[in-house]
Amino acid sequence: MEPWQWPEEEWRRRVARVRAGRSLKPASWPGGARCAVALSFDSDHDTNELRDGGNSIGRLSWGQYGTRVGVPRILELLKREDVRASFFVPAVAAKLYPDEQRRVIAEGHEIGLHGWIHEVNSALPAAVERDLHLRSADALEEITGRRPVGMRTPSWDFSEATLAIQRELGLIYDSSLMADDDPYELVEAGEPTGIVELPVEWIRDDAPYFNMNRFQALRPYTPPPAVLDIFIREFDRAHQEGGLFLLTMHPHVITYRSRIFILEELIRHIKAKGGAWFATHEQVARHCAAGLAAG
């Protein structure tokens, strides 16, 4: 049947699978902060090429830049600014570069789930998706000594099984969906789950502005100062509204010499504005979950 031929129960069923429930935007942030700032880095590395079964040495080297240059440059900046952040790492990338993950944890940051090999999870059979997510959690725990408590799906999407898998894993938050600017509770088929959604958006992601693929009609077109301006405007409105500013970046995208200033100047702007609580995704989710429990 074509979508216009669906009976009402079909389109209602599709819409109701995973929905945004009650807002979890807290009445206040820790320390009397005006807003929360959650910086995140998706350390995809070589998996961007491996996911599609590719063996391009050139594209693998692009991914390797993320671990050779990108992550060290990010960690040095975060240490200099005394800022904590979250890193979402496919298990294959973590296995390729275990020392990187141990350094991330040792320096006070968080590592969250990001699939096995950056697979398109929403295109997988439920049993396969479940196996990959569970194996990924085991792999990250083995490498870092810490069990992940949050997930960002590698495709920023959910299958019909994803939320049930997250509940089985006992995760406290997800950061893959886009129904709000501020945190909210995920609802599955009408049932509140207690899982905190920390919403993402392509506007607050570096990749759409800078990605390049010479074999496709994909070319960077936004100059770095314009991207900084967009990010600053997103933060300023979050600050004005007392909400969450969550930014997604990639070590193989944001850290080039002509782009790293975006992150440097953004952090300086946030600090100059005042009243911002820099936190990992886990810290934000736990603060919001405390309000959920109280409510």
HELIX and SHEET records of a PDB file:
HELIX    1   1 PRO A    3  GLN A    5  5                                   3    
HELIX    2   2 GLU A    8  ALA A   16  1                                   9    
HELIX    3   3 PRO A   30  GLY A   32  5                                   3    
HELIX    4   4 THR A   47  LEU A   50  1                                   4    
HELIX    5   5 ILE A   57  TYR A   65  1                                   9    
HELIX    6   6 GLY A   66  GLY A   70  3                                   5    
HELIX    7   7 VAL A   71  GLU A   81  1                                  11    
HELIX    8   8 ALA A   91  LEU A   96  1                                   6    
HELIX    9   9 PRO A   98  ALA A  106  1                                   9    
HELIX   10  10 ASN A  121  ALA A  123  5                                   3    
HELIX   11  11 ALA A  126  THR A  144  1                                  19    
HELIX   12  12 THR A  162  LEU A  169  1                                   8    
HELIX   13  13 TRP A  202  ARG A  204  5                                   3    
HELIX   14  14 ALA A  207  PHE A  210  1                                   4    
HELIX   15  15 PRO A  224  GLU A  241  1                                  18    
HELIX   16  16 PRO A  251  ILE A  254  1                                   4    
HELIX   17  17 ILE A  260  LYS A  273  1                                  14    
HELIX   18  18 HIS A  281  ALA A  294  1                                  14    
SHEET    1   A 5 VAL A  18  SER A  23  0                                        
SHEET    2   A 5 TYR A 184  GLU A 188 -1                                        
SHEET    3   A 5 GLU A 191  GLU A 197 -1                                        
SHEET    4   A 5 TYR A 173  ASP A 174  1                                        
SHEET    5   A 5 GLY A 150  MET A 151  1                                        
SHEET    1   B 4 GLU A 110  LEU A 113  0                                        
SHEET    2   B 4 SER A  86  VAL A  89  1                                        
SHEET    3   B 4 CYS A  35  ASP A  42  1                                        
SHEET    4   B 4 LEU A 244  MET A 249  1                                        
SHEET    1   C 4 GLU A 110  LEU A 113  0                                        
SHEET    2   C 4 SER A  86  VAL A  89  1                                        
SHEET    3   C 4 CYS A  35  ASP A  42  1                                        
SHEET    4   C 4 ALA A 276  PHE A 278  1                                        
END                                                                             
